[in-house]
Amino acid sequence: MREDGPVRDDTAGRAGRGVRTGVLAVGLGAALVVALTVAVSLGATDIAPDRVWSVVFRRLGGAPPRPGTNDLIVWQLRLPRALLAACVGAGLGLVGTATQALVRNPLADPYLLGISNGASLGAVGAIVLGAGTGGLLGLGLSAAAFAGALAAFALVWFMARRGGGFSPLRLVLAGVGIGQFLSGFTSYLVLQAGDEQQTRSVLFWLMGSLSGATWQVLWPPVLAVAAGLLALQARARAMNALIMGDETAAGVGVDVTRLRRELFVVTSLLTGVLVAVSGAVGFVGLMVPHLCRLVVGGDHRRLLPLSALTGALLLVVVDIVCRTAMDTQELPVGVVTAMIGAPALLFLLDRRMAVGR
Amino acid sequence: MNVGIEDLHVAYAGRNVVAGVHLMAAAGEIAGLVGPNGSGKSTVLRTVYRHLRPAAGRVLLAGADIRTLTPGQTARHVAALPQERGSDFELAVREVVAMGRTPYKRAFAGEDRDDRETVARSLAAVGMAGQDARRFAALSGGERQRVLLARAFAQDPDVLVLDEPTNHLDVRHQVELLALLRAQRRTTLISLHDLNAAASLCDRLHVLHGGRVVASGAPRAVLTPELLAEVFGVRAAVTEHPLTGDPLIAFDHRRLPPSSPASGGGPDGEG
């Protein structure tokens, strides 16, 4: 345990970390505003950033929109989508951080643990049974996805805990196994549905897509992410104790069983709502907390808000790439996050091996 | 603050690991729990810091049942040093020690000056002043244990509960840790494998065997060759330490006692 990675020094410049986190948060916030502006101005027709802002200010000021395509493109099409990307990214950052604390494994994420697959199965089941008739992105869909996520998480938890032991490896294996099992069911349901057009759109959404964004679909995830951030931030101190171990947490007065149950519900709820609006976007929940931990350390009081900001920024940028990489069609965001995230996971695994853990 | 344990029963994975333990630690006393592996030492301690819930019996703090307190209230009186060693989540030393302030903080509350002073004082008490920015995962075993003890101090507890705190420490660090424990005057419940360390540190020893207390008293009175043969299944002579005057147990590393049930039929004289 004494040896350390060759590139890491002992303190890694941690002095004055509180100040640094503040500066970092402001910087990330500014970068997010820039990224959102770029996201709205780029597309089939490019719109200059100043015109983007003039449309937004006009709308926010309550003035009647100036007739024309700019208002339509900026306000109805691109802005909701960019904001949805930010919201989903923030949610994924939060849910990744919470899941890692909950299972005490920095390599966990709802996607790796099969929770997203459970949410997808719930959502697809609802669509096939016709419960999602309020459009693909209605509230019924969120509820079904939440139920699926909760059930999948409980199943993974139960499998990993069976026999008393609870190793990180067991957990990840159980998650991958159950995730594959559930996604098999999902594929079956989708193909079963028959309608070719619907099959195609559901498959696209399953890969992780933000193309369904409108103002109406934006509010459930925005509320869920805001509530999730508050709920988690209130438990940040207890989460710090939890990552040291159950006994440590109990020793500083944390009701461990209750905290686990609460984190279980919050992560499943967030995963459900996010999957309902954007499908299963993988690896963001894994990479973002890791990256933030390297910069500001493991204290959840700083880690949670910073992971939300970083996740938002990352997904807005990824969505710009998805919309502009190919001329003829757009890429699902899940495809791009996997192309970045899977190598990042391998790198992390390799680094952990190298430090002898 | 005194600690009482009354008729404690704990079942673990369907098995009764602790079956009717009674013991008492007076205020300011260092009470040692000793016994062979699986005798129930850690399990008893875990009920005091509320990691485990007793199947029957009570844990009393100054006469009050801890079940009448919330987990947070209990943690303002009782601080624990469990055997867990923590995982690599990039926590800094000061964050680990600040965890000790958890029972005093409301949700969303930041650290105030008082918290920061307590953290600094606790680190100084274990000889780690000024090391607060280091990564916890990068510390040596001895440093890590001292930081965890500082976390317990930061809880400002009346009662310290320590589960095998000298495990994995080299002799020098063991001596340092015991000196730290001796110097603070809190009621202390400690489990120890090393009987000589226990004899030197503790005011009173409680010997556990098969989930029960089979002997209690001053180390000199409790640690007899007969008890060591019966409970631990070893031959030993008990003398006086030439430097300190503490009881000194000299184990016979060559032979088991004649009627030892734990001998397993192995040939004598093999080492």
Interface residues (C-beta under 8 A of the other chain):
Chain A: M1 R2 D4 R8 D10 T11 A12 R14 A15 R17 Q100 A101 R104 P106 G164 Q233 A234 R235 R237 A238 N240 A241 I243 M244 G245 D246 E247 T248 A250 G251 V252 G253 V254 D255 V256 R293 L294 G297 G298 D299 R301 R357
Chain B: A13 R46 Y49 R50 H51 T70 P71 G72 Q73 T74 A75 R76 V78 A79 A80 L81 P82 Q83 E84 R85 G86 S87 D88 F89 E90 L91 A92 E95 V96 M99 G100 T102 P103 K105 A107 F108 G110 A133 R134 R135 A137 A138 L139 S140 G141 R144 R151 A152 Q155 V161
